[in-house]
Amino acid sequence: MKRRKVIYFCLVAILFIAHPQRFFAKEMKEIVVLNSYHIGFKWSSDIDEAIGEYFKNDESVRIYNEFMDSKRFQSNEYFDALKATYLKKFEDRHIDGIICVDNKAFEFFIESGSDIWGDIPAVFCGVNNIEQYTHLVDSTRHAIVHEKIDISGTIQLISQMQSNIKEIIAISDQTLSGKIFLEQFIEALEPFSDRISYRSIDATDPEQLKEHLQHINKNNTAIYLLSLYTNRNGVANEMIHESQYFFNDLNIPIYSNWDFLIPNCIVGGKILKGADQGKLSSYLMEKLLNNENTPLFTSPNQYNIFDYQKLKTYHFQIPDSIDNYQIVNKPQNFIAEFKHELIFLLIILLTLLFVITLLISDMIKRKKIELDLIKSEKRLELAVDGASEGLWDIDYFTHETYFNDRFASLLGYSSIDEMNLSDKNWISNIHSEDLFHLREAYQQHKVGNSDTFRTQARLRKKNGQYSWFSILGKITEYSNNTPNRITGVIQNIDQQKNSEYELRLAKDKAEESDRLKSSFLANMSHEIRTPMNAILGFTDLLLDSEITKEEQFEYLKLVKKSGENLLTLINDIIDISKIESGQLKINYQITDLHTTLIDLQSVGSSLIKTLNKSIQLRILVTDINVPFYIKTDRIRLYQIMLNLISNAVKFTETGFIDISYSSLDSKTLHISVKDTGPGISENDQKIIFDRFRQIDESTIKKHGGTGLGLSITKSLTELMNGSITVTNRPQKGAEFIVSLPCLVSKTVALAEE
């Protein structure tokens, strides 16, 4: 017995683990939706769909739809038979709630509902005359979705849309709803009776309705469609179908309150939606089933809705006084408008394409193979051409070689035929110094030490010159572990090699610049210490009271000279700092070139005398005392010339230093400083203008200086948009020529222009 209990417990546990929802599922609820009308009736269908959508995710609720078909059958005998049918149908079913759709279902439930389904919760949806039955409604078990259409609001909307309206024609029928709506219309029109009249037309008789519509005065008139259910051709036709029959060719604006008449029937109105009633009814039924309080009367929302096409037909503009409205039936784009036609056409085209494909499939397959081969070759050719690579292929077994046109063009040939290459002579185009590296790279690839054959070598071009190429290849075929075929590409790398060379030059220059700066700093420390030591030493001697006046005078001259040398060093350093930082400015002014040259001659002669040199400083200018005006920076021009004259004096032992100038036009001045010194070799000419550079160390020891003079001179000349060149005369001296753009004139007025 105990074993059975354990087995039973285990089975229950397994079922609980596999399907826990069965142990905690909600109690099943069954709801009947009782429709007044027949299946397919648009209004009822919208309500039923909304109810089904509301409960679709609730597995504990089942919905049953019943249709009373009261449009066609309205006799007491029919409803008695219907009651008997439902009694039989639901005698063994427990129904938890019912939703009655429209008036007839509500009346049927009030009279017979408790006999058929018992005392169950009920929601009465879309009831118009509920006020007559409130004494029969239990607020604890019932809820009402009141279908009260906004007739007054729609009349107000008509008067706003058609400000000149004179008459509204109300169309209704003899159904219960139709009678109620007509009464509400007459009551709602009362406030507008002073300017709007009305006429009602009974839609019960189709022929009589058609006759009335043909004789309506269309000016300043509108139709209010309240209800339209006829028995045309012996069949109970609903409103949505009858409106197309009666009003399709009627050129009078029509208004109504039912959403299924939009689009293509009415202009618009205060629209009531069946889906809203269904959703609200579902919500109220859910509350009742959960024993929650609900309001007895609830009305769904109504909307100002207009049909775009009808507004366009009657040239109506929606006035500003109407807000919160919707416009439907707007024109769609071409694809949306003809979506079904396009889909149908696409299906036909796809079918035809499929048939054609089947008929010519063999031919297409063969053609595709050919095209794929051509495309593959073309793609490879484009890739190789795009990469500027030359393709090569060598077959050791058949001795066949292949080189593409790009290979030939890279070596300067017009075609491969012009190159006349073979598997025997192609290696003769390799530079002899690169053959070892090429063979080594091939051997490493051959024995499997590298996946590819890769190297760099110089290849001889058609013009006999060599260019650097990257060579990449791979052995593609073997026979008994012996390579039979190798394929690869070449690519010109001259630019890469040049870049590498320039990088090496830049590196060497940077290292040289660093060395020169270090040398410069060492030289500066020496150059600054020398005059400073002289100044301090002679100052100490001057403080000795026992020296004579003659000695005192000589010492002061030496202190002055040392101070001037120190000032020159400091000025050079300051000038080069200003030039490098871009703070040195050029100030143009009118100056007399001859006066400047005379001043320079005086300073240069003094320097020659100081150095005890037997050289002449000559100015080769006629009429030196006649002014010659130029517009330039006089101070910087003076500095440039003084640097050149000082250098000439420093390096010239005997002979002369000549200063001259020329002007081929009135905008450019050429000034020459020529000496009879040792001259400057071609190699030295490349470095004399570099900062911190002098020709050799002996120059520094013999003449001193910072090595900045000519560098400053060149920088100043370039700041003045000019240039400086040097011409060497071996063992005869050197000539520096400064070319400056400046206004040249013999009068001040012309120079100022």
KOLSE-165726 format. One record per residue (C-alpha): x, y, z; chain; residue number from 1. Coordinates in steps of 0.05 Angstrom, whole numbers, plus 5000, padded with zeros to 4 digits. Layout:
X, Y, Z, A, NUM
...
***
This chain:
5000, 5000, 5000, A, 1
5056, 5047, 5018, A, 2
5090, 5031, 4952, A, 3
5027, 5051, 4913, A, 4
5023, 5117, 4950, A, 5
5096, 5132, 4934, A, 6
5085, 5115, 4860, A, 7
5023, 5158, 4858, A, 8
5059, 5216, 4891, A, 9
5117, 5211, 4841, A, 10
5069, 5211, 4782, A, 11
5035, 5273, 4809, A, 12
5102, 5307, 4819, A, 13
5123, 5290, 4748, A, 14
5058, 5318, 4720, A, 15
5067, 5381, 4762, A, 16
5138, 5392, 4735, A, 17
5117, 5379, 4663, A, 18
5052, 5419, 4664, A, 19
5050, 5465, 4724, A, 20
4998, 5510, 4690, A, 21
4946, 5454, 4697, A, 22
4951, 5458, 4772, A, 23
4946, 5534, 4774, A, 24
4903, 5548, 4713, A, 25
4846, 5598, 4719, A, 26
4774, 5573, 4722, A, 27
4746, 5567, 4652, A, 28
4695, 5622, 4634, A, 29
4645, 5614, 4577, A, 30
4614, 5677, 4547, A, 31
4558, 5680, 4496, A, 32
4556, 5739, 4447, A, 33
4483, 5745, 4426, A, 34
4478, 5786, 4361, A, 35
4411, 5817, 4341, A, 36
4427, 5809, 4267, A, 37
4456, 5758, 4219, A, 38
4527, 5734, 4204, A, 39
4565, 5783, 4160, A, 40
4527, 5844, 4183, A, 41
4582, 5896, 4184, A, 42
4565, 5930, 4250, A, 43
4558, 5863, 4287, A, 44
4621, 5836, 4255, A, 45
4662, 5896, 4280, A, 46
4636, 5886, 4351, A, 47
4648, 5810, 4349, A, 48
4719, 5819, 4323, A, 49
4735, 5869, 4378, A, 50
4709, 5821, 4431, A, 51
4750, 5764, 4403, A, 52
4812, 5808, 4399, A, 53
4803, 5830, 4472, A, 54
4801, 5758, 4499, A, 55
4847, 5724, 4449, A, 56
4905, 5718, 4497, A, 57
4863, 5695, 4556, A, 58
4861, 5619, 4552, A, 59
4810, 5616, 4608, A, 60
4756, 5649, 4566, A, 61
4715, 5617, 4511, A, 62
4670, 5659, 4465, A, 63
4607, 5632, 4431, A, 64
4573, 5675, 4378, A, 65
4499, 5670, 4366, A, 66
4459, 5707, 4312, A, 67
4385, 5721, 4319, A, 68
4375, 5745, 4246, A, 69
4321, 5794, 4269, A, 70
4326, 5836, 4206, A, 71
4292, 5781, 4166, A, 72
4250, 5747, 4220, A, 73
4210, 5790, 4268, A, 74
4148, 5750, 4286, A, 75
4132, 5727, 4357, A, 76
4130, 5655, 4333, A, 77
4201, 5661, 4308, A, 78
4227, 5687, 4374, A, 79
4189, 5633, 4412, A, 80
4222, 5581, 4367, A, 81
4290, 5615, 4378, A, 82
4280, 5611, 4453, A, 83
4264, 5537, 4449, A, 84
4327, 5526, 4407, A, 85
4371, 5561, 4457, A, 86
4339, 5524, 4515, A, 87
4357, 5459, 4482, A, 88
4425, 5482, 4459, A, 89
4449, 5508, 4527, A, 90
4412, 5460, 4574, A, 91
4476, 5423, 4591, A, 92
4524, 5482, 4587, A, 93
4541, 5530, 4643, A, 94
4547, 5600, 4613, A, 95
4583, 5651, 4657, A, 96
4564, 5715, 4621, A, 97
4529, 5743, 4560, A, 98
4540, 5803, 4516, A, 99
4477, 5825, 4480, A, 100
4491, 5864, 4416, A, 101
4438, 5916, 4395, A, 102
4366, 5926, 4417, A, 103
4333, 5861, 4395, A, 104
4383, 5818, 4432, A, 105
4374, 5862, 4494, A, 106
4298, 5855, 4492, A, 107
4303, 5780, 4480, A, 108
4349, 5772, 4540, A, 109
4304, 5814, 4585, A, 110
4245, 5770, 4567, A, 111
4277, 5701, 4562, A, 112
4349, 5705, 4585, A, 113
4339, 5680, 4656, A, 114
4300, 5620, 4630, A, 115
4355, 5600, 4581, A, 116
4420, 5619, 4617, A, 117
4399, 5633, 4688, A, 118
4417, 5693, 4730, A, 119
4485, 5710, 4698, A, 120
4524, 5775, 4687, A, 121
4504, 5812, 4623, A, 122
4530, 5870, 4583, A, 123
4481, 5904, 4537, A, 124
4519, 5932, 4477, A, 125
4492, 5984, 4428, A, 126
4424, 5994, 4460, A, 127
4388, 6057, 4437, A, 128
4324, 6061, 4480, A, 129
4353, 6034, 4544, A, 130
4316, 6088, 4584, A, 131
4251, 6048, 4575, A, 132
4280, 5987, 4609, A, 133
4322, 6014, 4666, A, 134
4274, 5985, 4717, A, 135
4291, 5916, 4690, A, 136
4366, 5925, 4695, A, 137
4405, 5903, 4757, A, 138
4464, 5949, 4768, A, 139
4502, 5895, 4807, A, 140
4500, 5845, 4750, A, 141
4489, 5886, 4688, A, 142
4528, 5939, 4649, A, 143
4503, 5980, 4590, A, 144
4543, 6006, 4530, A, 145
4494, 6060, 4509, A, 146
4491, 6071, 4434, A, 147
4472, 6144, 4434, A, 148
4493, 6175, 4369, A, 149
4511, 6249, 4371, A, 150
4458, 6275, 4324, A, 151
4462, 6346, 4352, A, 152
4537, 6348, 4342, A, 153
4530, 6323, 4270, A, 154
4478, 6377, 4254, A, 155
4525, 6429, 4283, A, 156
4581, 6400, 4240, A, 157
4536, 6404, 4177, A, 158
4521, 6477, 4191, A, 159
4596, 6491, 4198, A, 160
4615, 6454, 4134, A, 161
4558, 6485, 4093, A, 162
4547, 6555, 4121, A, 163
4491, 6568, 4070, A, 164
4452, 6504, 4086, A, 165
4376, 6513, 4080, A, 166
4348, 6443, 4086, A, 167
4370, 6376, 4116, A, 168
4336, 6313, 4090, A, 169
4333, 6258, 4143, A, 170
4330, 6187, 4115, A, 171
4308, 6132, 4164, A, 172
4266, 6069, 4164, A, 173
4214, 6033, 4206, A, 174
4262, 5991, 4246, A, 175
4264, 6005, 4321, A, 176
4331, 6040, 4315, A, 177
4307, 6080, 4255, A, 178
4247, 6107, 4293, A, 179
4289, 6125, 4353, A, 180
4341, 6161, 4311, A, 181
4288, 6202, 4273, A, 182
4257, 6225, 4339, A, 183
4326, 6246, 4364, A, 184
4340, 6282, 4299, A, 185
4276, 6324, 4302, A, 186
4291, 6342, 4374, A, 187
4365, 6360, 4359, A, 188
4346, 6404, 4299, A, 189
4300, 6449, 4341, A, 190
4356, 6500, 4359, A, 191
4371, 6508, 4284, A, 192
4298, 6514, 4261, A, 193
4302, 6589, 4249, A, 194
4349, 6579, 4189, A, 195
4348, 6504, 4172, A, 196
4286, 6465, 4153, A, 197
4282, 6390, 4149, A, 198
4244, 6336, 4112, A, 199
4243, 6262, 4130, A, 200
4240, 6206, 4079, A, 201
4219, 6135, 4098, A, 202
4267, 6085, 4068, A, 203
4221, 6025, 4078, A, 204
4195, 6027, 4007, A, 205
4256, 6025, 3959, A, 206
4218, 6050, 3898, A, 207
4187, 6108, 3936, A, 208
4256, 6126, 3965, A, 209
4286, 6126, 3895, A, 210
4230, 6172, 3871, A, 211
4240, 6221, 3928, A, 212
4315, 6225, 3917, A, 213
4306, 6243, 3843, A, 214
4265, 6305, 3860, A, 215
4308, 6334, 3916, A, 216
4331, 6406, 3906, A, 217
4406, 6399, 3908, A, 218
4421, 6472, 3924, A, 219
4438, 6487, 3997, A, 220
4416, 6417, 4017, A, 221
4447, 6360, 4056, A, 222
4424, 6289, 4071, A, 223
4428, 6260, 4142, A, 224
4428, 6184, 4135, A, 225
4401, 6156, 4201, A, 226
4381, 6085, 4183, A, 227
4372, 6049, 4117, A, 228
4348, 5977, 4119, A, 229
4301, 5957, 4061, A, 230
4269, 5895, 4034, A, 231
4289, 5908, 3962, A, 232
4277, 5847, 3917, A, 233
4248, 5810, 3977, A, 234
4315, 5810, 4013, A, 235
4332, 5847, 4078, A, 236
4391, 5890, 4054, A, 237
4435, 5925, 4103, A, 238
4456, 5997, 4104, A, 239
4525, 5992, 4074, A, 240
4499, 5958, 4011, A, 241
4436, 6000, 4003, A, 242
4475, 6066, 4008, A, 243
4514, 6047, 3945, A, 244
4450, 6031, 3908, A, 245
4411, 6094, 3926, A, 246
4465, 6147, 3932, A, 247
4519, 6127, 3882, A, 248
4497, 6179, 3829, A, 249
4466, 6229, 3877, A, 250
4505, 6294, 3878, A, 251
4484, 6317, 3948, A, 252
4529, 6316, 4009, A, 253
4510, 6260, 4057, A, 254
4526, 6257, 4131, A, 255
4517, 6201, 4181, A, 256
4544, 6170, 4246, A, 257
4567, 6101, 4225, A, 258
4639, 6084, 4211, A, 259
4623, 6031, 4159, A, 260
4595, 6085, 4112, A, 261
4666, 6113, 4106, A, 262
4697, 6115, 4055, A, 263
4661, 6130, 3990, A, 264
4591, 6144, 4016, A, 265
4586, 6201, 4066, A, 266
4624, 6267, 4074, A, 267
4632, 6254, 4149, A, 268
4599, 6264, 4216, A, 269
4604, 6248, 4290, A, 270
4624, 6177, 4278, A, 271
4610, 6118, 4324, A, 272
4653, 6056, 4316, A, 273
4628, 5985, 4327, A, 274
4698, 5963, 4347, A, 275
4698, 6013, 4405, A, 276
4631, 5984, 4430, A, 277
4660, 5914, 4426, A, 278
4723, 5932, 4464, A, 279
4684, 5970, 4518, A, 280
4635, 5912, 4525, A, 281
4692, 5863, 4535, A, 282
4723, 5906, 4588, A, 283
4657, 5911, 4626, A, 284
4645, 5836, 4620, A, 285
4714, 5822, 4649, A, 286
4699, 5867, 4708, A, 287
4632, 5832, 4721, A, 288
4663, 5763, 4717, A, 289
4714, 5785, 4769, A, 290
4659, 5812, 4814, A, 291
4684, 5883, 4807, A, 292
4639, 5944, 4807, A, 293
4623, 5975, 4739, A, 294
4585, 6037, 4717, A, 295
4515, 6021, 4694, A, 296
4516, 6068, 4634, A, 297
4578, 6076, 4591, A, 298
4582, 6111, 4523, A, 299
4638, 6098, 4473, A, 300
4677, 6155, 4442, A, 301
4654, 6190, 4379, A, 302
4700, 6223, 4328, A, 303
4698, 6278, 4277, A, 304
4716, 6239, 4214, A, 305
4715, 6263, 4142, A, 306
4724, 6228, 4075, A, 307
4780, 6262, 4035, A, 308
4750, 6243, 3967, A, 309
4681, 6270, 3986, A, 310
4711, 6335, 4012, A, 311
4747, 6341, 3945, A, 312
4683, 6325, 3906, A, 313
4643, 6380, 3940, A, 314
4702, 6429, 3946, A, 315
4693, 6431, 4022, A, 316
4745, 6461, 4068, A, 317
4743, 6441, 4141, A, 318
4734, 6506, 4181, A, 319
4779, 6526, 4239, A, 320
4720, 6519, 4287, A, 321
4723, 6443, 4279, A, 322
4781, 6412, 4317, A, 323
4804, 6341, 4334, A, 324
4783, 6312, 4268, A, 325
4809, 6255, 4224, A, 326
4812, 6252, 4148, A, 327
4809, 6183, 4115, A, 328
4811, 6157, 4043, A, 329
4869, 6201, 4023, A, 330
4902, 6183, 3956, A, 331
4958, 6133, 3962, A, 332
5022, 6131, 3923, A, 333
5025, 6091, 3859, A, 334
5052, 6028, 3891, A, 335
5003, 6028, 3949, A, 336
4944, 6045, 3903, A, 337
4958, 5989, 3853, A, 338
4990, 5940, 3901, A, 339
4945, 5881, 3882, A, 340
4952, 5894, 3808, A, 341
5028, 5899, 3814, A, 342
5031, 5835, 3854, A, 343
4989, 5800, 3801, A, 344
5034, 5827, 3746, A, 345
5096, 5806, 3784, A, 346
5069, 5735, 3792, A, 347
5056, 5731, 3717, A, 348
5126, 5757, 3702, A, 349
5158, 5708, 3750, A, 350
5118, 5651, 3720, A, 351
5140, 5670, 3649, A, 352
5212, 5677, 3673, A, 353
5209, 5608, 3705, A, 354
5181, 5577, 3641, A, 355
5234, 5611, 3598, A, 356
5288, 5589, 3647, A, 357
5265, 5517, 3641, A, 358
5264, 5520, 3565, A, 359
5335, 5547, 3557, A, 360
5367, 5520, 3621, A, 361
5419, 5477, 3584, A, 362
5441, 5535, 3541, A, 363
5444, 5582, 3600, A, 364
5487, 5533, 3640, A, 365
5537, 5526, 3583, A, 366
5538, 5601, 3573, A, 367
5545, 5613, 3647, A, 368
5607, 5569, 3651, A, 369
5638, 5608, 3593, A, 370
5619, 5675, 3623, A, 371
5645, 5655, 3692, A, 372
5711, 5636, 3661, A, 373
5715, 5702, 3623, A, 374
5694, 5741, 3685, A, 375
5745, 5705, 3727, A, 376
5800, 5721, 3679, A, 377
5776, 5793, 3672, A, 378
5769, 5801, 3747, A, 379
5840, 5776, 3757, A, 380
5865, 5822, 3702, A, 381
5829, 5882, 3732, A, 382
5855, 5866, 3801, A, 383
5926, 5860, 3776, A, 384
5920, 5924, 3734, A, 385
5888, 5961, 3791, A, 386
5946, 5942, 3837, A, 387
5997, 5962, 3782, A, 388
6026, 5892, 3785, A, 389
6059, 5852, 3730, A, 390
6037, 5779, 3726, A, 391
6087, 5725, 3709, A, 392
6081, 5649, 3703, A, 393
6138, 5600, 3687, A, 394
6127, 5526, 3671, A, 395
6193, 5488, 3681, A, 396
6165, 5425, 3650, A, 397
6137, 5453, 3584, A, 398
6184, 5514, 3584, A, 399
6125, 5559, 3572, A, 400
6125, 5629, 3602, A, 401
6071, 5681, 3610, A, 402
6080, 5755, 3624, A, 403
6021, 5802, 3620, A, 404
6023, 5871, 3586, A, 405
6028, 5906, 3654, A, 406
6094, 5868, 3665, A, 407
6120, 5897, 3600, A, 408
6096, 5967, 3614, A, 409
6128, 5967, 3683, A, 410
6195, 5955, 3649, A, 411
6183, 6008, 3596, A, 412
6164, 5961, 3538, A, 413
6102, 5969, 3495, A, 414
6088, 5894, 3494, A, 415
6114, 5828, 3518, A, 416
6135, 5809, 3447, A, 417
6183, 5868, 3448, A, 418
6215, 5841, 3512, A, 419
6228, 5771, 3481, A, 420
6231, 5737, 3549, A, 421
6236, 5662, 3560, A, 422
6248, 5615, 3618, A, 423
6322, 5616, 3601, A, 424
6337, 5691, 3594, A, 425
6289, 5726, 3642, A, 426
6340, 5723, 3699, A, 427
6389, 5765, 3657, A, 428
6344, 5825, 3673, A, 429
6360, 5820, 3747, A, 430
6415, 5864, 3775, A, 431
6476, 5822, 3791, A, 432
6480, 5847, 3862, A, 433
6410, 5822, 3876, A, 434
6416, 5752, 3847, A, 435
6440, 5722, 3913, A, 436
6380, 5747, 3953, A, 437
6332, 5725, 3898, A, 438
6361, 5654, 3896, A, 439
6362, 5650, 3972, A, 440
6288, 5671, 3977, A, 441
6269, 5620, 3923, A, 442
6308, 5564, 3959, A, 443
6274, 5579, 4025, A, 444
6205, 5574, 3991, A, 445
6225, 5512, 3954, A, 446
6244, 5473, 4017, A, 447
6182, 5497, 4053, A, 448
6212, 5547, 4101, A, 449
6166, 5602, 4074, A, 450
6096, 5600, 4045, A, 451
6115, 5646, 3988, A, 452
6174, 5667, 3947, A, 453
6184, 5740, 3966, A, 454
6243, 5787, 3954, A, 455
6263, 5855, 3927, A, 456
6309, 5865, 3867, A, 457
6328, 5915, 3814, A, 458
6304, 5898, 3744, A, 459
6333, 5928, 3680, A, 460
6285, 5970, 3640, A, 461
6283, 5982, 3566, A, 462
6325, 6045, 3573, A, 463
6380, 6006, 3608, A, 464
6367, 6036, 3677, A, 465
6347, 5995, 3737, A, 466
6285, 6003, 3781, A, 467
6268, 5970, 3846, A, 468
6213, 5917, 3845, A, 469
6179, 5874, 3896, A, 470
6176, 5802, 3871, A, 471
6124, 5756, 3900, A, 472
6112, 5684, 3876, A, 473
6088, 5615, 3896, A, 474
6103, 5546, 3869, A, 475
6035, 5522, 3843, A, 476
6052, 5453, 3814, A, 477
6098, 5397, 3837, A, 478
6120, 5331, 3805, A, 479
6155, 5282, 3852, A, 480
6169, 5339, 3900, A, 481
6202, 5378, 3844, A, 482
6173, 5445, 3826, A, 483
6141, 5445, 3758, A, 484
6109, 5513, 3757, A, 485
6115, 5579, 3794, A, 486
6069, 5640, 3788, A, 487
6074, 5709, 3817, A, 488
6073, 5784, 3808, A, 489
6121, 5843, 3808, A, 490
6107, 5913, 3833, A, 491
6149, 5976, 3825, A, 492
6174, 6001, 3893, A, 493
6219, 6058, 3869, A, 494
6176, 6107, 3909, A, 495
6181, 6064, 3971, A, 496
6257, 6059, 3964, A, 497
6261, 6134, 3953, A, 498
6220, 6145, 4015, A, 499
6266, 6100, 4054, A, 500
6326, 6138, 4027, A, 501
6294, 6205, 4045, A, 502
6279, 6178, 4115, A, 503
6352, 6158, 4123, A, 504
6374, 6227, 4099, A, 505
6325, 6260, 4147, A, 506
6351, 6217, 4204, A, 507
6424, 6233, 4186, A, 508
6406, 6307, 4181, A, 509
6371, 6305, 4248, A, 510
6431, 6271, 4280, A, 511
6478, 6321, 4246, A, 512
6434, 6379, 4269, A, 513
6437, 6352, 4340, A, 514
6513, 6346, 4336, A, 515
6519, 6416, 4307, A, 516
6476, 6445, 4362, A, 517
6519, 6411, 4414, A, 518
6581, 6438, 4378, A, 519
6548, 6506, 4374, A, 520
6534, 6508, 4448, A, 521
6605, 6488, 4464, A, 522
6631, 6541, 4416, A, 523
6584, 6594, 4445, A, 524
6607, 6579, 4515, A, 525
6679, 6590, 4491, A, 526
6660, 6652, 4449, A, 527
6622, 6684, 4507, A, 528
6675, 6666, 4559, A, 529
6732, 6696, 4518, A, 530
6706, 6769, 4517, A, 531
6678, 6762, 4587, A, 532
6745, 6739, 4614, A, 533
6778, 6797, 4577, A, 534
6728, 6847, 4605, A, 535
6735, 6820, 4676, A, 536
6811, 6814, 4672, A, 537
6823, 6884, 4645, A, 538
6771, 6912, 4694, A, 539
6814, 6883, 4751, A, 540
6876, 6916, 4721, A, 541
6839, 6983, 4715, A, 542
6823, 6979, 4789, A, 543
6898, 6977, 4804, A, 544
6917, 7049, 4820, A, 545
6990, 7040, 4799, A, 546
6977, 7034, 4723, A, 547
6994, 7093, 4679, A, 548
6943, 7133, 4639, A, 549
6970, 7103, 4574, A, 550
6959, 7032, 4601, A, 551
6891, 7052, 4627, A, 552
6871, 7077, 4558, A, 553
6895, 7013, 4524, A, 554
6858, 6970, 4574, A, 555
6794, 7009, 4564, A, 556
6801, 7000, 4488, A, 557
6808, 6925, 4499, A, 558
6748, 6924, 4546, A, 559
6707, 6962, 4494, A, 560
6728, 6914, 4438, A, 561
6711, 6853, 4481, A, 562
6643, 6884, 4498, A, 563
6630, 6897, 4424, A, 564
6648, 6824, 4407, A, 565
6602, 6799, 4462, A, 566
6546, 6845, 4438, A, 567
6555, 6818, 4367, A, 568
6548, 6746, 4393, A, 569
6486, 6764, 4433, A, 570
6455, 6801, 4374, A, 571
6466, 6741, 4329, A, 572
6433, 6694, 4379, A, 573
6374, 6742, 4388, A, 574
6366, 6751, 4313, A, 575
6365, 6676, 4299, A, 576
6315, 6665, 4356, A, 577
6269, 6719, 4328, A, 578
6274, 6689, 4259, A, 579
6258, 6619, 4283, A, 580
6199, 6643, 4325, A, 581
6172, 6688, 4269, A, 582
6177, 6750, 4312, A, 583
6225, 6788, 4267, A, 584
6185, 6840, 4226, A, 585
6206, 6875, 4162, A, 586
6193, 6951, 4162, A, 587
6195, 6983, 4093, A, 588
6216, 7055, 4086, A, 589
6248, 7102, 4035, A, 590
6324, 7103, 4043, A, 591
6384, 7127, 4003, A, 592
6424, 7067, 3981, A, 593
6487, 7108, 3969, A, 594
6487, 7135, 4040, A, 595
6480, 7063, 4066, A, 596
6539, 7040, 4023, A, 597
6583, 7098, 4047, A, 598
6567, 7079, 4120, A, 599
6584, 7007, 4106, A, 600
6650, 7027, 4073, A, 601
6668, 7066, 4135, A, 602
6653, 7008, 4182, A, 603
6689, 6958, 4137, A, 604
6751, 7002, 4131, A, 605
6753, 7008, 4206, A, 606
6749, 6932, 4212, A, 607
6806, 6924, 4161, A, 608
6849, 6973, 4200, A, 609
6834, 6938, 4265, A, 610
6856, 6871, 4236, A, 611
6918, 6903, 4204, A, 612
6903, 6875, 4135, A, 613
6928, 6905, 4070, A, 614
6863, 6901, 4030, A, 615
6821, 6955, 3997, A, 616
6746, 6962, 4007, A, 617
6719, 6993, 3943, A, 618
6649, 7017, 3923, A, 619
6643, 7009, 3848, A, 620
6588, 7061, 3840, A, 621
6589, 7123, 3797, A, 622
6561, 7187, 3827, A, 623
6563, 7158, 3897, A, 624
6546, 7227, 3924, A, 625
6481, 7230, 3884, A, 626
6423, 7200, 3922, A, 627
6393, 7133, 3897, A, 628
6328, 7118, 3932, A, 629
6299, 7049, 3946, A, 630
6240, 7026, 3988, A, 631
6263, 6971, 4034, A, 632
6280, 6955, 4107, A, 633
6344, 6997, 4115, A, 634
6365, 6964, 4181, A, 635
6360, 6893, 4155, A, 636
6394, 6912, 4089, A, 637
6450, 6944, 4129, A, 638
6455, 6881, 4171, A, 639
6458, 6835, 4109, A, 640
6512, 6877, 4076, A, 641
6553, 6884, 4140, A, 642
6552, 6808, 4150, A, 643
6577, 6797, 4079, A, 644
6631, 6852, 4085, A, 645
6654, 6826, 4153, A, 646
6660, 6755, 4125, A, 647
6699, 6781, 4065, A, 648
6747, 6820, 4110, A, 649
6755, 6760, 4156, A, 650
6775, 6712, 4100, A, 651
6813, 6760, 4054, A, 652
6887, 6773, 4069, A, 653
6907, 6816, 4009, A, 654
6875, 6848, 3949, A, 655
6807, 6881, 3951, A, 656
6734, 6876, 3968, A, 657
6687, 6906, 3917, A, 658
6615, 6928, 3930, A, 659
6569, 6942, 3871, A, 660
6496, 6940, 3852, A, 661
6452, 6937, 3790, A, 662
6379, 6943, 3774, A, 663
6351, 6913, 3710, A, 664
6282, 6943, 3724, A, 665
6253, 6990, 3775, A, 666
6229, 6933, 3821, A, 667
6290, 6889, 3834, A, 668
6358, 6907, 3863, A, 669
6421, 6863, 3857, A, 670
6478, 6878, 3906, A, 671
6546, 6844, 3897, A, 672
6602, 6834, 3948, A, 673
6664, 6806, 3915, A, 674
6730, 6790, 3949, A, 675
6799, 6763, 3931, A, 676
6802, 6711, 3986, A, 677
6812, 6636, 3980, A, 678
6743, 6624, 3952, A, 679
6691, 6572, 3972, A, 680
6690, 6503, 3943, A, 681
6627, 6473, 3913, A, 682
6617, 6425, 3971, A, 683
6627, 6480, 4022, A, 684
6576, 6524, 3986, A, 685
6522, 6473, 4007, A, 686
6534, 6484, 4082, A, 687
6556, 6556, 4092, A, 688
6484, 6580, 4098, A, 689
6465, 6525, 4149, A, 690
6457, 6547, 4221, A, 691
6513, 6529, 4269, A, 692
6557, 6507, 4210, A, 693
6626, 6533, 4189, A, 694
6671, 6504, 4136, A, 695
6718, 6470, 4186, A, 696
6742, 6474, 4258, A, 697
6804, 6513, 4238, A, 698
6760, 6570, 4215, A, 699
6730, 6575, 4285, A, 700
6798, 6574, 4318, A, 701
6827, 6626, 4270, A, 702
6770, 6674, 4261, A, 703
6721, 6657, 4317, A, 704
6647, 6671, 4308, A, 705
6582, 6634, 4319, A, 706
6571, 6604, 4250, A, 707
6505, 6642, 4247, A, 708
6525, 6702, 4205, A, 709
6509, 6675, 4135, A, 710
6449, 6636, 4162, A, 711
6420, 6701, 4189, A, 712
6437, 6736, 4124, A, 713
6400, 6684, 4083, A, 714
6339, 6684, 4131, A, 715
6335, 6761, 4129, A, 716
6340, 6760, 4053, A, 717
6284, 6709, 4047, A, 718
6241, 6748, 4097, A, 719
6248, 6807, 4049, A, 720
6225, 6761, 3993, A, 721
6294, 6760, 3963, A, 722
6349, 6710, 3950, A, 723
6425, 6703, 3960, A, 724
6474, 6664, 3917, A, 725
6548, 6652, 3919, A, 726
6596, 6643, 3861, A, 727
6664, 6612, 3872, A, 728
6727, 6632, 3838, A, 729
6780, 6581, 3860, A, 730
6841, 6616, 3890, A, 731
6812, 6682, 3866, A, 732
6757, 6694, 3916, A, 733
6682, 6690, 3922, A, 734
6623, 6733, 3902, A, 735
6558, 6739, 3941, A, 736
6498, 6768, 3904, A, 737
6436, 6791, 3942, A, 738
6373, 6801, 3900, A, 739
6317, 6840, 3933, A, 740
6249, 6862, 3906, A, 741
6243, 6936, 3922, A, 742
6220, 7000, 3888, A, 743
6280, 7034, 3857, A, 744
6282, 7108, 3836, A, 745
6328, 7168, 3834, A, 746
6273, 7210, 3867, A, 747
6237, 7201, 3932, A, 748
6168, 7211, 3901, A, 749
6176, 7154, 3851, A, 750
6202, 7107, 3905, A, 751
6140, 7121, 3947, A, 752
6092, 7101, 3892, A, 753
***
